[in-house]
Amino acid sequence: MKDKNPNESDTIIGHSVSVEGDFLGEGNVLIEGKLKGNIKTTHNLKVGKDAEIEANISAENAIISGYVKGDIKVTNSLEVTKTARIEGNISCAILSIEPGSYFQGNCQMAKNSNKENL
């Protein structure tokens, strides 16, 4: 089995798609539409700038550019872009927040197992 390319998405929820329920995946996920429920992927999650999510999120890495209402748990790196709006708690090892983004909640930083980042 080849390694996952972080720039390729195995699952795409497009602009015109609205999903309700829990989502469990083992690949890279791109969400551009609406989702209510819970999201869990063992790889990367990207939330587009027009996406609307009401869910708890669990992923290895994530880039959030849209609206998320729910807790976000990322085992490695979380990037919050300037168009992101987050209402919920964040847990991650590496956090990047661009100016202009909105975040309301608590943040807990976990130790990263990658010692190069120390």
PDB file as gemmi writes it, atoms N, CA and C in Angstrom:
CRYST1    1.000    1.000    1.000  90.00  90.00  90.00 P 1                      
ATOM      1  N   MET A   1       0.845  -1.183   0.000  1.00  0.00           N  
ATOM      2  CA  MET A   1       0.000   0.000   0.000  1.00  0.00           C  
ATOM      3  C   MET A   1       0.887   1.241   0.000  1.00  0.00           C  
ATOM      4  N   LYS A   2       0.608   2.173  -0.904  1.00  0.00           N  
ATOM      5  CA  LYS A   2       1.416   3.395  -0.961  1.00  0.00           C  
ATOM      6  C   LYS A   2       0.959   4.401   0.079  1.00  0.00           C  
ATOM      7  N   ASP A   3       1.875   5.300   0.446  1.00  0.00           N  
ATOM      8  CA  ASP A   3       1.555   6.350   1.416  1.00  0.00           C  
ATOM      9  C   ASP A   3       0.556   7.324   0.818  1.00  0.00           C  
ATOM     10  N   LYS A   4      -0.237   7.920   1.675  1.00  0.00           N  
ATOM     11  CA  LYS A   4      -1.227   8.905   1.246  1.00  0.00           C  
ATOM     12  C   LYS A   4      -0.553  10.216   0.907  1.00  0.00           C  
ATOM     13  N   ASN A   5      -0.885  10.781  -0.237  1.00  0.00           N  
ATOM     14  CA  ASN A   5      -0.408  12.105  -0.627  1.00  0.00           C  
ATOM     15  C   ASN A   5      -1.319  13.126   0.058  1.00  0.00           C  
ATOM     16  N   PRO A   6      -0.767  14.022   0.870  1.00  0.00           N  
ATOM     17  CA  PRO A   6      -1.614  14.973   1.595  1.00  0.00           C  
ATOM     18  C   PRO A   6      -2.383  15.921   0.684  1.00  0.00           C  
ATOM     19  N   ASN A   7      -1.990  16.027  -0.591  1.00  0.00           N  
ATOM     20  CA  ASN A   7      -2.682  16.920  -1.520  1.00  0.00           C  
ATOM     21  C   ASN A   7      -3.792  16.224  -2.302  1.00  0.00           C  
ATOM     22  N   GLU A   8      -3.911  14.909  -2.170  1.00  0.00           N  
ATOM     23  CA  GLU A   8      -4.971  14.166  -2.846  1.00  0.00           C  
ATOM     24  C   GLU A   8      -6.071  13.828  -1.846  1.00  0.00           C  
ATOM     25  N   SER A   9      -7.316  13.949  -2.288  1.00  0.00           N  
ATOM     26  CA  SER A   9      -8.446  13.625  -1.424  1.00  0.00           C  
ATOM     27  C   SER A   9      -9.076  12.321  -1.875  1.00  0.00           C  
ATOM     28  N   ASP A  10      -9.262  11.403  -0.912  1.00  0.00           N  
ATOM     29  CA  ASP A  10      -9.946  10.154  -1.198  1.00  0.00           C  
ATOM     30  C   ASP A  10     -11.454  10.373  -1.215  1.00  0.00           C  
ATOM     31  N   THR A  11     -11.934  11.296  -0.380  1.00  0.00           N  
ATOM     32  CA  THR A  11     -13.361  11.590  -0.274  1.00  0.00           C  
ATOM     33  C   THR A  11     -13.567  13.087  -0.377  1.00  0.00           C  
ATOM     34  N   ILE A  12     -14.526  13.479  -1.229  1.00  0.00           N  
ATOM     35  CA  ILE A  12     -14.851  14.896  -1.400  1.00  0.00           C  
ATOM     36  C   ILE A  12     -16.350  15.083  -1.177  1.00  0.00           C  
ATOM     37  N   ILE A  13     -16.689  15.992  -0.289  1.00  0.00           N  
ATOM     38  CA  ILE A  13     -18.081  16.405  -0.090  1.00  0.00           C  
ATOM     39  C   ILE A  13     -18.167  17.786  -0.713  1.00  0.00           C  
ATOM     40  N   GLY A  14     -18.771  17.854  -1.905  1.00  0.00           N  
ATOM     41  CA  GLY A  14     -18.775  19.059  -2.711  1.00  0.00           C  
ATOM     42  C   GLY A  14     -19.690  20.163  -2.202  1.00  0.00           C  
ATOM     43  N   HIS A  15     -19.598  21.322  -2.870  1.00  0.00           N  
ATOM     44  CA  HIS A  15     -20.370  22.522  -2.499  1.00  0.00           C  
ATOM     45  C   HIS A  15     -21.867  22.260  -2.415  1.00  0.00           C  
ATOM     46  N   SER A  16     -22.399  21.464  -3.312  1.00  0.00           N  
ATOM     47  CA  SER A  16     -23.846  21.258  -3.383  1.00  0.00           C  
ATOM     48  C   SER A  16     -24.326  20.098  -2.509  1.00  0.00           C  
ATOM     49  N   VAL A  17     -23.431  19.488  -1.731  1.00  0.00           N  
ATOM     50  CA  VAL A  17     -23.775  18.308  -0.940  1.00  0.00           C  
ATOM     51  C   VAL A  17     -23.997  18.675   0.518  1.00  0.00           C  
ATOM     52  N   SER A  18     -25.051  18.098   1.108  1.00  0.00           N  
ATOM     53  CA  SER A  18     -25.349  18.263   2.525  1.00  0.00           C  
ATOM     54  C   SER A  18     -25.461  16.868   3.133  1.00  0.00           C  
ATOM     55  N   VAL A  19     -24.675  16.584   4.172  1.00  0.00           N  
ATOM     56  CA  VAL A  19     -24.624  15.260   4.787  1.00  0.00           C  
ATOM     57  C   VAL A  19     -25.002  15.386   6.249  1.00  0.00           C  
ATOM     58  N   GLU A  20     -25.821  14.428   6.731  1.00  0.00           N  
ATOM     59  CA  GLU A  20     -26.158  14.382   8.143  1.00  0.00           C  
ATOM     60  C   GLU A  20     -25.867  12.980   8.647  1.00  0.00           C  
ATOM     61  N   GLY A  21     -25.053  12.900   9.718  1.00  0.00           N  
ATOM     62  CA  GLY A  21     -24.679  11.610  10.288  1.00  0.00           C  
ATOM     63  C   GLY A  21     -23.184  11.568  10.542  1.00  0.00           C  
ATOM     64  N   ASP A  22     -22.733  10.445  11.080  1.00  0.00           N  
ATOM     65  CA  ASP A  22     -21.317  10.291  11.395  1.00  0.00           C  
ATOM     66  C   ASP A  22     -20.547   9.849  10.163  1.00  0.00           C  
ATOM     67  N   PHE A  23     -19.340  10.382  10.019  1.00  0.00           N  
ATOM     68  CA  PHE A  23     -18.486  10.094   8.868  1.00  0.00           C  
ATOM     69  C   PHE A  23     -17.177   9.518   9.389  1.00  0.00           C  
ATOM     70  N   LEU A  24     -16.822   8.312   8.950  1.00  0.00           N  
ATOM     71  CA  LEU A  24     -15.597   7.645   9.370  1.00  0.00           C  
ATOM     72  C   LEU A  24     -14.808   7.258   8.135  1.00  0.00           C  
ATOM     73  N   GLY A  25     -13.554   7.711   8.040  1.00  0.00           N  
ATOM     74  CA  GLY A  25     -12.739   7.410   6.876  1.00  0.00           C  
ATOM     75  C   GLY A  25     -11.303   7.115   7.248  1.00  0.00           C  
ATOM     76  N   GLU A  26     -10.585   6.490   6.319  1.00  0.00           N  
ATOM     77  CA  GLU A  26      -9.182   6.174   6.537  1.00  0.00           C  
ATOM     78  C   GLU A  26      -8.283   6.902   5.551  1.00  0.00           C  
ATOM     79  N   GLY A  27      -8.832   7.827   4.792  1.00  0.00           N  
ATOM     80  CA  GLY A  27      -8.043   8.558   3.814  1.00  0.00           C  
ATOM     81  C   GLY A  27      -8.168  10.050   4.013  1.00  0.00           C  
ATOM     82  N   ASN A  28      -7.673  10.802   3.035  1.00  0.00           N  
ATOM     83  CA  ASN A  28      -7.767  12.252   3.054  1.00  0.00           C  
ATOM     84  C   ASN A  28      -9.183  12.674   2.682  1.00  0.00           C  
ATOM     85  N   VAL A  29      -9.713  13.681   3.393  1.00  0.00           N  
ATOM     86  CA  VAL A  29     -11.090  14.128   3.199  1.00  0.00           C  
ATOM     87  C   VAL A  29     -11.108  15.627   2.923  1.00  0.00           C  
ATOM     88  N   LEU A  30     -11.875  16.015   1.906  1.00  0.00           N  
ATOM     89  CA  LEU A  30     -12.094  17.423   1.582  1.00  0.00           C  
ATOM     90  C   LEU A  30     -13.580  17.706   1.710  1.00  0.00           C  
ATOM     91  N   ILE A  31     -13.932  18.705   2.527  1.00  0.00           N  
ATOM     92  CA  ILE A  31     -15.332  19.079   2.706  1.00  0.00           C  
ATOM     93  C   ILE A  31     -15.518  20.501   2.213  1.00  0.00           C  
ATOM     94  N   GLU A  32     -16.386  20.661   1.226  1.00  0.00           N  
ATOM     95  CA  GLU A  32     -16.737  21.971   0.678  1.00  0.00           C  
ATOM     96  C   GLU A  32     -18.206  22.301   0.946  1.00  0.00           C  
ATOM     97  N   GLY A  33     -19.007  21.298   1.322  1.00  0.00           N  
ATOM     98  CA  GLY A  33     -20.441  21.475   1.536  1.00  0.00           C  
ATOM     99  C   GLY A  33     -20.800  21.584   3.009  1.00  0.00           C  
ATOM    100  N   LYS A  34     -21.973  21.013   3.360  1.00  0.00           N  
ATOM    101  CA  LYS A  34     -22.483  21.072   4.730  1.00  0.00           C  
ATOM    102  C   LYS A  34     -22.474  19.681   5.341  1.00  0.00           C  
ATOM    103  N   LEU A  35     -22.118  19.617   6.631  1.00  0.00           N  
ATOM    104  CA  LEU A  35     -22.090  18.334   7.319  1.00  0.00           C  
ATOM    105  C   LEU A  35     -22.500  18.524   8.767  1.00  0.00           C  
ATOM    106  N   LYS A  36     -23.430  17.651   9.239  1.00  0.00           N  
ATOM    107  CA  LYS A  36     -23.838  17.611  10.644  1.00  0.00           C  
ATOM    108  C   LYS A  36     -23.588  16.202  11.139  1.00  0.00           C  
ATOM    109  N   GLY A  37     -22.923  16.078  12.273  1.00  0.00           N  
ATOM    110  CA  GLY A  37     -22.619  14.764  12.833  1.00  0.00           C  
ATOM    111  C   GLY A  37     -21.218  14.777  13.404  1.00  0.00           C  
ATOM    112  N   ASN A  38     -20.480  13.703  13.203  1.00  0.00           N  
ATOM    113  CA  ASN A  38     -19.096  13.609  13.640  1.00  0.00           C  
ATOM    114  C   ASN A  38     -18.235  13.185  12.463  1.00  0.00           C  
ATOM    115  N   ILE A  39     -16.990  13.681  12.428  1.00  0.00           N  
ATOM    116  CA  ILE A  39     -16.059  13.354  11.360  1.00  0.00           C  
ATOM    117  C   ILE A  39     -14.809  12.764  11.990  1.00  0.00           C  
ATOM    118  N   LYS A  40     -14.396  11.591  11.492  1.00  0.00           N  
ATOM    119  CA  LYS A  40     -13.154  10.993  11.958  1.00  0.00           C  
ATOM    120  C   LYS A  40     -12.429  10.401  10.759  1.00  0.00           C  
ATOM    121  N   THR A  41     -11.170  10.822  10.571  1.00  0.00           N  
ATOM    122  CA  THR A  41     -10.316  10.248   9.544  1.00  0.00           C  
ATOM    123  C   THR A  41      -8.930  10.014  10.137  1.00  0.00           C  
ATOM    124  N   THR A  42      -8.291   8.963   9.682  1.00  0.00           N  
ATOM    125  CA  THR A  42      -6.955   8.647  10.183  1.00  0.00           C  
ATOM    126  C   THR A  42      -5.882   9.427   9.442  1.00  0.00           C  
ATOM    127  N   HIS A  43      -6.290  10.223   8.456  1.00  0.00           N  
ATOM    128  CA  HIS A  43      -5.325  11.009   7.685  1.00  0.00           C  
ATOM    129  C   HIS A  43      -5.667  12.501   7.757  1.00  0.00           C  
ATOM    130  N   ASN A  44      -5.726  13.155   6.629  1.00  0.00           N  
ATOM    131  CA  ASN A  44      -5.843  14.615   6.580  1.00  0.00           C  
ATOM    132  C   ASN A  44      -7.265  15.063   6.262  1.00  0.00           C  
ATOM    133  N   LEU A  45      -7.655  16.171   6.871  1.00  0.00           N  
ATOM    134  CA  LEU A  45      -8.960  16.782   6.625  1.00  0.00           C  
ATOM    135  C   LEU A  45      -8.744  18.212   6.176  1.00  0.00           C  
ATOM    136  N   LYS A  46      -9.442  18.579   5.110  1.00  0.00           N  
ATOM    137  CA  LYS A  46      -9.427  19.965   4.645  1.00  0.00           C  
ATOM    138  C   LYS A  46     -10.866  20.449   4.577  1.00  0.00           C  
ATOM    139  N   VAL A  47     -11.136  21.585   5.227  1.00  0.00           N  
ATOM    140  CA  VAL A  47     -12.467  22.190   5.236  1.00  0.00           C  
ATOM    141  C   VAL A  47     -12.379  23.464   4.416  1.00  0.00           C  
ATOM    142  N   GLY A  48     -13.098  23.494   3.297  1.00  0.00           N  
ATOM    143  CA  GLY A  48     -13.082  24.639   2.395  1.00  0.00           C  
ATOM    144  C   GLY A  48     -13.721  25.873   2.993  1.00  0.00           C  
ATOM    145  N   LYS A  49     -13.452  27.041   2.392  1.00  0.00           N  
ATOM    146  CA  LYS A  49     -13.899  28.319   2.970  1.00  0.00           C  
ATOM    147  C   LYS A  49     -15.412  28.493   2.986  1.00  0.00           C  
ATOM    148  N   ASP A  50     -16.144  27.786   2.134  1.00  0.00           N  
ATOM    149  CA  ASP A  50     -17.604  27.898   2.114  1.00  0.00           C  
ATOM    150  C   ASP A  50     -18.289  26.766   2.864  1.00  0.00           C  
ATOM    151  N   ALA A  51     -17.526  25.852   3.440  1.00  0.00           N  
ATOM    152  CA  ALA A  51     -18.089  24.706   4.154  1.00  0.00           C  
ATOM    153  C   ALA A  51     -18.723  25.137   5.472  1.00  0.00           C  
ATOM    154  N   GLU A  52     -19.766  24.415   5.857  1.00  0.00           N  
ATOM    155  CA  GLU A  52     -20.449  24.635   7.138  1.00  0.00           C  
ATOM    156  C   GLU A  52     -20.551  23.293   7.839  1.00  0.00           C  
ATOM    157  N   ILE A  53     -19.877  23.164   8.978  1.00  0.00           N  
ATOM    158  CA  ILE A  53     -19.816  21.895   9.687  1.00  0.00           C  
ATOM    159  C   ILE A  53     -20.280  22.077  11.120  1.00  0.00           C  
ATOM    160  N   GLU A  54     -21.218  21.228  11.534  1.00  0.00           N  
ATOM    161  CA  GLU A  54     -21.630  21.135  12.936  1.00  0.00           C  
ATOM    162  C   GLU A  54     -21.296  19.720  13.353  1.00  0.00           C  
ATOM    163  N   ALA A  55     -20.064  19.542  13.860  1.00  0.00           N  
ATOM    164  CA  ALA A  55     -19.580  18.199  14.166  1.00  0.00           C  
ATOM    165  C   ALA A  55     -18.336  18.274  15.019  1.00  0.00           C  
ATOM    166  N   ASN A  56     -18.085  17.204  15.759  1.00  0.00           N  
ATOM    167  CA  ASN A  56     -16.794  17.017  16.391  1.00  0.00           C  
ATOM    168  C   ASN A  56     -15.892  16.386  15.346  1.00  0.00           C  
ATOM    169  N   ILE A  57     -14.651  16.845  15.287  1.00  0.00           N  
ATOM    170  CA  ILE A  57     -13.713  16.427  14.245  1.00  0.00           C  
ATOM    171  C   ILE A  57     -12.513  15.740  14.876  1.00  0.00           C  
ATOM    172  N   SER A  58     -12.077  14.651  14.242  1.00  0.00           N  
ATOM    173  CA  SER A  58     -10.869  13.947  14.649  1.00  0.00           C  
ATOM    174  C   SER A  58     -10.085  13.602  13.386  1.00  0.00           C  
ATOM    175  N   ALA A  59      -8.794  14.001  13.341  1.00  0.00           N  
ATOM    176  CA  ALA A  59      -7.963  13.752  12.170  1.00  0.00           C  
ATOM    177  C   ALA A  59      -6.495  13.764  12.570  1.00  0.00           C  
ATOM    178  N   GLU A  60      -5.629  13.323  11.653  1.00  0.00           N  
ATOM    179  CA  GLU A  60      -4.190  13.407  11.907  1.00  0.00           C  
ATOM    180  C   GLU A  60      -3.705  14.837  11.715  1.00  0.00           C  
ATOM    181  N   ASN A  61      -4.092  15.441  10.587  1.00  0.00           N  
ATOM    182  CA  ASN A  61      -3.776  16.838  10.270  1.00  0.00           C  
ATOM    183  C   ASN A  61      -5.050  17.476   9.721  1.00  0.00           C  
ATOM    184  N   ALA A  62      -5.194  18.795   9.889  1.00  0.00           N  
ATOM    185  CA  ALA A  62      -6.371  19.470   9.356  1.00  0.00           C  
ATOM    186  C   ALA A  62      -6.036  20.896   8.960  1.00  0.00           C  
ATOM    187  N   ILE A  63      -6.714  21.337   7.901  1.00  0.00           N  
ATOM    188  CA  ILE A  63      -6.688  22.736   7.478  1.00  0.00           C  
ATOM    189  C   ILE A  63      -8.139  23.191   7.476  1.00  0.00           C  
ATOM    190  N   ILE A  64      -8.455  24.195   8.295  1.00  0.00           N  
ATOM    191  CA  ILE A  64      -9.819  24.689   8.415  1.00  0.00           C  
ATOM    192  C   ILE A  64      -9.886  26.075   7.794  1.00  0.00           C  
ATOM    193  N   SER A  65     -10.762  26.214   6.782  1.00  0.00           N  
ATOM    194  CA  SER A  65     -10.969  27.512   6.135  1.00  0.00           C  
ATOM    195  C   SER A  65     -12.415  27.960   6.222  1.00  0.00           C  
ATOM    196  N   GLY A  66     -13.321  27.078   6.614  1.00  0.00           N  
ATOM    197  CA  GLY A  66     -14.741  27.394   6.682  1.00  0.00           C  
ATOM    198  C   GLY A  66     -15.239  27.472   8.112  1.00  0.00           C  
ATOM    199  N   TYR A  67     -16.549  27.241   8.297  1.00  0.00           N  
ATOM    200  CA  TYR A  67     -17.203  27.335   9.601  1.00  0.00           C  
ATOM    201  C   TYR A  67     -17.271  25.959  10.249  1.00  0.00           C  
ATOM    202  N   VAL A  68     -16.817  25.863  11.486  1.00  0.00           N  
ATOM    203  CA  VAL A  68     -16.910  24.622  12.253  1.00  0.00           C  
ATOM    204  C   VAL A  68     -17.477  24.940  13.625  1.00  0.00           C  
ATOM    205  N   LYS A  69     -18.578  24.258  13.973  1.00  0.00           N  
ATOM    206  CA  LYS A  69     -19.139  24.340  15.323  1.00  0.00           C  
ATOM    207  C   LYS A  69     -19.003  22.943  15.917  1.00  0.00           C  
ATOM    208  N   GLY A  70     -18.039  22.801  16.821  1.00  0.00           N  
ATOM    209  CA  GLY A  70     -17.755  21.509  17.434  1.00  0.00           C  
ATOM    210  C   GLY A  70     -16.293  21.439  17.825  1.00  0.00           C  
ATOM    211  N   ASP A  71     -15.945  20.401  18.542  1.00  0.00           N  
ATOM    212  CA  ASP A  71     -14.572  20.236  19.006  1.00  0.00           C  
ATOM    213  C   ASP A  71     -13.707  19.640  17.907  1.00  0.00           C  
ATOM    214  N   ILE A  72     -12.444  20.063  17.862  1.00  0.00           N  
ATOM    215  CA  ILE A  72     -11.491  19.595  16.858  1.00  0.00           C  
ATOM    216  C   ILE A  72     -10.321  18.949  17.583  1.00  0.00           C  
ATOM    217  N   LYS A  73     -10.085  17.656  17.301  1.00  0.00           N  
ATOM    218  CA  LYS A  73      -8.959  16.942  17.890  1.00  0.00           C  
ATOM    219  C   LYS A  73      -8.073  16.453  16.746  1.00  0.00           C  
ATOM    220  N   VAL A  74      -6.853  17.002  16.692  1.00  0.00           N  
ATOM    221  CA  VAL A  74      -5.901  16.672  15.644  1.00  0.00           C  
ATOM    222  C   VAL A  74      -4.640  16.147  16.317  1.00  0.00           C  
ATOM    223  N   THR A  75      -4.180  14.974  15.898  1.00  0.00           N  
ATOM    224  CA  THR A  75      -3.020  14.375  16.556  1.00  0.00           C  
ATOM    225  C   THR A  75      -1.719  15.072  16.188  1.00  0.00           C  
ATOM    226  N   ASN A  76      -1.670  15.763  15.063  1.00  0.00           N  
ATOM    227  CA  ASN A  76      -0.432  16.414  14.649  1.00  0.00           C  
ATOM    228  C   ASN A  76      -0.668  17.912  14.430  1.00  0.00           C  
ATOM    229  N   SER A  77      -0.877  18.341  13.192  1.00  0.00           N  
ATOM    230  CA  SER A  77      -0.886  19.758  12.832  1.00  0.00           C  
ATOM    231  C   SER A  77      -2.283  20.267  12.456  1.00  0.00           C  
ATOM    232  N   LEU A  78      -2.644  21.423  13.026  1.00  0.00           N  
ATOM    233  CA  LEU A  78      -3.897  22.100  12.688  1.00  0.00           C  
ATOM    234  C   LEU A  78      -3.570  23.488  12.173  1.00  0.00           C  
ATOM    235  N   GLU A  79      -4.086  23.789  10.969  1.00  0.00           N  
ATOM    236  CA  GLU A  79      -3.907  25.112  10.371  1.00  0.00           C  
ATOM    237  C   GLU A  79      -5.277  25.770  10.274  1.00  0.00           C  
ATOM    238  N   VAL A  80      -5.403  26.964  10.839  1.00  0.00           N  
ATOM    239  CA  VAL A  80      -6.643  27.731  10.804  1.00  0.00           C  
ATOM    240  C   VAL A  80      -6.381  28.935   9.911  1.00  0.00           C  
ATOM    241  N   THR A  81      -7.057  28.984   8.765  1.00  0.00           N  
ATOM    242  CA  THR A  81      -6.805  30.064   7.805  1.00  0.00           C  
ATOM    243  C   THR A  81      -7.624  31.303   8.149  1.00  0.00           C  
ATOM    244  N   LYS A  82      -7.348  32.400   7.451  1.00  0.00           N  
ATOM    245  CA  LYS A  82      -7.988  33.685   7.761  1.00  0.00           C  
ATOM    246  C   LYS A  82      -9.492  33.682   7.521  1.00  0.00           C  
ATOM    247  N   THR A  83     -10.022  32.743   6.729  1.00  0.00           N  
ATOM    248  CA  THR A  83     -11.460  32.688   6.468  1.00  0.00           C  
ATOM    249  C   THR A  83     -12.193  31.754   7.427  1.00  0.00           C  
ATOM    250  N   ALA A  84     -11.472  31.107   8.337  1.00  0.00           N  
ATOM    251  CA  ALA A  84     -12.063  30.127   9.249  1.00  0.00           C  
ATOM    252  C   ALA A  84     -12.840  30.792  10.379  1.00  0.00           C  
ATOM    253  N   ARG A  85     -13.921  30.109  10.805  1.00  0.00           N  
ATOM    254  CA  ARG A  85     -14.692  30.489  11.990  1.00  0.00           C  
ATOM    255  C   ARG A  85     -14.902  29.216  12.796  1.00  0.00           C  
ATOM    256  N   ILE A  86     -14.338  29.159  13.978  1.00  0.00           N  
ATOM    257  CA  ILE A  86     -14.422  27.960  14.806  1.00  0.00           C  
ATOM    258  C   ILE A  86     -15.074  28.303  16.136  1.00  0.00           C  
ATOM    259  N   GLU A  87     -16.108  27.532  16.483  1.00  0.00           N  
ATOM    260  CA  GLU A  87     -16.778  27.633  17.774  1.00  0.00           C  
ATOM    261  C   GLU A  87     -16.677  26.261  18.420  1.00  0.00           C  
ATOM    262  N   GLY A  88     -15.660  26.083  19.248  1.00  0.00           N  
ATOM    263  CA  GLY A  88     -15.438  24.792  19.897  1.00  0.00           C  
ATOM    264  C   GLY A  88     -14.017  24.707  20.404  1.00  0.00           C  
ATOM    265  N   ASN A  89     -13.714  23.626  21.068  1.00  0.00           N  
ATOM    266  CA  ASN A  89     -12.401  23.431  21.647  1.00  0.00           C  
ATOM    267  C   ASN A  89     -11.459  22.775  20.646  1.00  0.00           C  
ATOM    268  N   ILE A  90     -10.178  23.102  20.775  1.00  0.00           N  
ATOM    269  CA  ILE A  90      -9.148  22.571  19.891  1.00  0.00           C  
ATOM    270  C   ILE A  90      -8.126  21.810  20.715  1.00  0.00           C  
ATOM    271  N   SER A  91      -7.715  20.649  20.203  1.00  0.00           N  
ATOM    272  CA  SER A  91      -6.631  19.879  20.784  1.00  0.00           C  
ATOM    273  C   SER A  91      -5.721  19.444  19.638  1.00  0.00           C  
ATOM    274  N   CYS A  92      -4.420  19.800  19.720  1.00  0.00           N  
ATOM    275  CA  CYS A  92      -3.478  19.453  18.659  1.00  0.00           C  
ATOM    276  C   CYS A  92      -2.056  19.550  19.187  1.00  0.00           C  
ATOM    277  N   ALA A  93      -1.092  19.103  18.377  1.00  0.00           N  
ATOM    278  CA  ALA A  93       0.317  19.212  18.749  1.00  0.00           C  
ATOM    279  C   ALA A  93       0.934  20.484  18.165  1.00  0.00           C  
ATOM    280  N   ILE A  94       0.561  20.818  16.937  1.00  0.00           N  
ATOM    281  CA  ILE A  94       1.083  22.002  16.245  1.00  0.00           C  
ATOM    282  C   ILE A  94      -0.111  22.834  15.792  1.00  0.00           C  
ATOM    283  N   LEU A  95      -0.106  24.137  16.097  1.00  0.00           N  
ATOM    284  CA  LEU A  95      -1.220  25.008  15.754  1.00  0.00           C  
ATOM    285  C   LEU A  95      -0.730  26.250  15.027  1.00  0.00           C  
ATOM    286  N   SER A  96      -1.390  26.562  13.919  1.00  0.00           N  
ATOM    287  CA  SER A  96      -1.107  27.771  13.148  1.00  0.00           C  
ATOM    288  C   SER A  96      -2.428  28.492  12.922  1.00  0.00           C  
ATOM    289  N   ILE A  97      -2.510  29.745  13.370  1.00  0.00           N  
ATOM    290  CA  ILE A  97      -3.730  30.531  13.211  1.00  0.00           C  
ATOM    291  C   ILE A  97      -3.392  31.811  12.457  1.00  0.00           C  
ATOM    292  N   GLU A  98      -4.023  32.000  11.292  1.00  0.00           N  
ATOM    293  CA  GLU A  98      -3.790  33.211  10.504  1.00  0.00           C  
ATOM    294  C   GLU A  98      -4.596  34.377  11.060  1.00  0.00           C  
ATOM    295  N   PRO A  99      -4.049  35.597  10.975  1.00  0.00           N  
ATOM    296  CA  PRO A  99      -4.808  36.777  11.366  1.00  0.00           C  
ATOM    297  C   PRO A  99      -6.081  36.896  10.528  1.00  0.00           C  
ATOM    298  N   GLY A 100      -7.166  37.283  11.180  1.00  0.00           N  
ATOM    299  CA  GLY A 100      -8.446  37.431  10.494  1.00  0.00           C  
ATOM    300  C   GLY A 100      -9.389  36.280  10.763  1.00  0.00           C  
ATOM    301  N   SER A 101      -8.871  35.160  11.259  1.00  0.00           N  
ATOM    302  CA  SER A 101      -9.726  34.021  11.582  1.00  0.00           C  
ATOM    303  C   SER A 101     -10.462  34.298  12.894  1.00  0.00           C  
ATOM    304  N   TYR A 102     -11.498  33.497  13.172  1.00  0.00           N  
ATOM    305  CA  TYR A 102     -12.275  33.635  14.397  1.00  0.00           C  
ATOM    306  C   TYR A 102     -12.247  32.307  15.123  1.00  0.00           C  
ATOM    307  N   PHE A 103     -11.908  32.333  16.417  1.00  0.00           N  
ATOM    308  CA  PHE A 103     -11.872  31.131  17.237  1.00  0.00           C  
ATOM    309  C   PHE A 103     -12.430  31.446  18.605  1.00  0.00           C  
ATOM    310  N   GLN A 104     -13.482  30.705  19.001  1.00  0.00           N  
ATOM    311  CA  GLN A 104     -14.056  30.849  20.330  1.00  0.00           C  
ATOM    312  C   GLN A 104     -14.070  29.471  20.967  1.00  0.00           C  
ATOM    313  N   GLY A 105     -13.280  29.306  22.018  1.00  0.00           N  
ATOM    314  CA  GLY A 105     -13.182  28.026  22.704  1.00  0.00           C  
ATOM    315  C   GLY A 105     -11.863  27.930  23.434  1.00  0.00           C  
ATOM    316  N   ASN A 106     -11.530  26.742  23.851  1.00  0.00           N  
ATOM    317  CA  ASN A 106     -10.275  26.497  24.546  1.00  0.00           C  
ATOM    318  C   ASN A 106      -9.337  25.722  23.632  1.00  0.00           C  
ATOM    319  N   CYS A 107      -8.037  25.872  23.881  1.00  0.00           N  
ATOM    320  CA  CYS A 107      -7.032  25.173  23.094  1.00  0.00           C  
ATOM    321  C   CYS A 107      -6.104  24.424  24.036  1.00  0.00           C  
ATOM    322  N   GLN A 108      -5.879  23.173  23.718  1.00  0.00           N  
ATOM    323  CA  GLN A 108      -4.948  22.352  24.487  1.00  0.00           C  
ATOM    324  C   GLN A 108      -3.897  21.812  23.531  1.00  0.00           C  
ATOM    325  N   MET A 109      -2.634  22.109  23.834  1.00  0.00           N  
ATOM    326  CA  MET A 109      -1.529  21.646  23.005  1.00  0.00           C  
ATOM    327  C   MET A 109      -0.958  20.372  23.606  1.00  0.00           C  
ATOM    328  N   ALA A 110      -0.834  19.349  22.766  1.00  0.00           N  
ATOM    329  CA  ALA A 110      -0.239  18.082  23.201  1.00  0.00           C  
ATOM    330  C   ALA A 110       1.199  18.027  22.713  1.00  0.00           C  
ATOM    331  N   LYS A 111       2.012  17.236  23.387  1.00  0.00           N  
ATOM    332  CA  LYS A 111       3.386  17.070  22.934  1.00  0.00           C  
ATOM    333  C   LYS A 111       3.383  16.352  21.600  1.00  0.00           C  
ATOM    334  N   ASN A 112       4.217  16.840  20.684  1.00  0.00           N  
ATOM    335  CA  ASN A 112       4.368  16.218  19.374  1.00  0.00           C  
ATOM    336  C   ASN A 112       5.436  15.151  19.480  1.00  0.00           C  
ATOM    337  N   SER A 113       5.174  13.990  18.919  1.00  0.00           N  
ATOM    338  CA  SER A 113       6.154  12.903  18.966  1.00  0.00           C  
ATOM    339  C   SER A 113       7.344  13.170  18.056  1.00  0.00           C  
ATOM    340  N   ASN A 114       7.255  14.157  17.168  1.00  0.00           N  
ATOM    341  CA  ASN A 114       8.337  14.512  16.263  1.00  0.00           C  
ATOM    342  C   ASN A 114       9.283  15.453  16.999  1.00  0.00           C  
ATOM    343  N   LYS A 115      10.444  14.982  17.410  1.00  0.00           N  
ATOM    344  CA  LYS A 115      11.382  15.770  18.216  1.00  0.00           C  
ATOM    345  C   LYS A 115      12.055  16.868  17.417  1.00  0.00           C  
ATOM    346  N   GLU A 116      11.940  16.855  16.081  1.00  0.00           N  
ATOM    347  CA  GLU A 116      12.538  17.906  15.268  1.00  0.00           C  
ATOM    348  C   GLU A 116      11.866  19.253  15.519  1.00  0.00           C  
ATOM    349  N   ASN A 117      10.630  19.244  15.985  1.00  0.00           N  
ATOM    350  CA  ASN A 117       9.875  20.474  16.207  1.00  0.00           C  
ATOM    351  C   ASN A 117      10.172  21.102  17.568  1.00  0.00           C  
ATOM    352  N   LEU A 118      11.020  20.492  18.370  1.00  0.00           N  
ATOM    353  CA  LEU A 118      11.316  21.041  19.704  1.00  0.00           C  
ATOM    354  C   LEU A 118      12.375  22.097  19.650  1.00  0.00           C  
TER     355      LEU A 118                                                      
END                                                                             
